[in-house]
Amino acid sequence: MIAQRSGIRSPGWAANAAEASAVVLLLHGYGSNESDLAGLAPALRLALPWAALRAPLELGNGGAAWFTITTPGNPDAEPVAQATDAIWGWVDANLASTTLVIPIGFSQGGLMTSQLLRTRPERVLAPVVLGGFVLGADQPGDATLAGTRPPVFWGRGTDDRVIGEPAIARTSAFLPTHSSLVERRYPGLAHGINAAEIDDVRSFLALNAGAESVTVG
């Protein structure tokens, strides 16, 4: 489980999260930690309360993971399900039942973003997958998503050598049939996030999560 005190939260979290209709969840990648994506909050000019969560699996040297890597890009379904349940456990313990979540995840955290959407689609608003992919196993919300097609942002670098082609192909097949996909590829970008992608995510959030979600200008 994710400890309720783990992670980093936006200033004034207690009051702001209680009143907000939606909050942002920042989900880091394998071997990183909550400080990594917390740096996206000012870059994106997030105006909603946010929490950068720490993954539950400790790797040492300050790093953490949502699940262990077996076959890269094709993880076993059960550890991913356990990690998904851990995030929802944190949400249930820290947010009102009516509060929507806007997950923004990088790499392994991008997979977790898609898992939140595919397990409780009614709780997820405008998810953002950065350098990530989707799980190969069917999920409880997939049939709902095929009908509702919510907006999803998927961005990745053309020079990313971490996420392999089978994972990209799987994601390329799934997202267009289960979302109103906004897909962006960034020439010369490896496994990372650049300024152009941040600008695109900010625009995506302003359009799909409400003008109040970010400060534009």
N, C-alpha and C positions, 0 to 999 in steps of 0.2 A: 504494500500500500504506500501511497504518497503521504508523508507526514503533513499535517495541516500547516505546520510552521515552515515547511521546506519551501524554497524558492524565494523569489523577489516579487514584491508587489508595488504597484504604483502609489505615489504619495496620496494620502487620504483614503486609502483603500477601504477601510471599514465603513465609512459613511458613504462613499461614492458607489461602491459595489452594491450596497443595500438599496440604493435608489435607482441604479441604472437598469435599463431594459435589456442591455447586453454588455458583456465584458469580453475582453480579448485574452486568450490563453496562448502564451508563447512556449513552443515545445522544441527543445534543442535536439541536436543530432547525437549519434553514437560517440561516446568518449568525451563529449563536451559537458557543459553544465548550465545551470540557469542563468549565469551571468552573460552567456554568449548572446542569446536572443533578446535579453533585456536591453541591449544596445540598439535594437531595432525600434524601440518605442519612441525615442526622440527623433530618429531618422524618419519614421513614418508620420511623425506629428500626431500620435494617437491622442485623441481627446476623450476616449472612453477609459474607464478603469481597466487595468491589465494585471495579469499575474504570469510571471515566467516560472514555470514549474520545473522541479528537479526530478529526473527519471528515477525510478525506485531501485534499479540495479547498480550498486556501487562497483566501479572498476579500479579504484585507487588513483592516487595522484590527482584528486579533485574531479575526475571524470565519472560519468554515469551513463547508463543506457536504459532504454525501454525494454529491450530484450536482447538476448545473446544472438550473435550472428552465426548461423549454420551455413546455409548456401547463400552467398551474397545476392541480394535482390529477390530472394524467394524464401522468406523466413517460415518456420513452422507456425501453424495457425494458433496453437494453444498458448504459447508464450505471448503472442501478440494480443490474444483475447484477454489474458491476465493483465497486461499493461493497459489495455483499453478500459477494463473494469476498474483499475486503480485510478485512472484519470476521472472516470465518472464518479467514483467514490469521493474524490476530492471535491468535485463539482457539487455533489449532493450535500456534502458537509459544510460547504462554504458559501453557496449561493442559494437564493430562493428558487423554488421549483419553476417559477415563471421566467427566470432570467435566461436569456439565450447566450450561447457562447460563440465567439468568433475565433476559431483556432488558427494560428499561424505557425507552421512547423517547417523545419529544415531537415532534409535527409531522412533519417529514421523518424524524426519528429514530424516530417511531412507525411510519412505513412500513418503515424498516429492521428494526424489531422483527418486523413481520409477515413480512418477507423471510427472516429467520433461521428462523422457524417453518416457512415454506413450502419451504425448501430442505433443511434438515436437522432434520425434526421430532423425530427421536430424541434430539437433543442439547439441545432447548429445553424448559424447564419454566416454566409459569405466566407467559407473556409479558404485558406491559402496554403498551397502545397509548394514548397520551394526545394528544388533538387530532390524530390521524393518520388514515391510510386505507391501503387495500391497492392493490397494483399491478394493472392490468387484464390483464396477460399471465399465462398458465398457468405454474405453477412445479412443479419436480420432486416436491415433497412433497404436492401437493394431493390426489392420490388417497388417500394414506395418511391425511391429516387428515380426509377425508370419512368414513373408517371409524373412526378413533380418537376424534375429537371432543375434543381436549384443552381444558382450561380456558384462556380468554383474557379479559383485562379490556380493555374499550374505553370510555374516558371522553371526553366532549367538552362544551363549553359550548353552550348554546342560542343565544348571541349571537356565535358564532364566524363571522367573515366572511372568514377566510383560507382555510379548507378549503371548497370550493364544493360545491353540492348534487350534481353528478354523482359526485364522489369519495365523498361520504357514501352515496349510493344504491348505488354499487358495493360499498362495504364492508358496508353493511346487507344486501346480497344474499349476499355471500361468507361472512362470519363465522358466521352461524347455521347454515350447512350444512357448515362445516369446523371447528367448535369447539363446546365447551360455553360459550357466550358469556355473560359478565357485562357487560352494557351499562348505563352510567350517563350521564345527561344532567343538566347543572347549570344551573339557571335563572339568567340574568343574567351568566353567565361568557362572556367573549369568548375569544380565542385564548390561553389560559393555563391555569394549574393553581391551584386554590384549596384551602383547608383541608379542605373536605368530600371532595374527590376524594382527597386524600392519606390521609384516614382510611379511605376505601373501598378504596384500593389496599393499605393495611396489612392490612386485614381479609382481602382477597383472597389476599395472599401467605401470611398465617398459615394460611388454610384449604387452599390449593392447593400451596404450596411447603414446608409443614411449619412447625410451631410455632416451630422454632429459627431460622426465616428472619428474623423480626422480634421485637422486644421489645414486648409488648402490655401496656398498663396505664399 
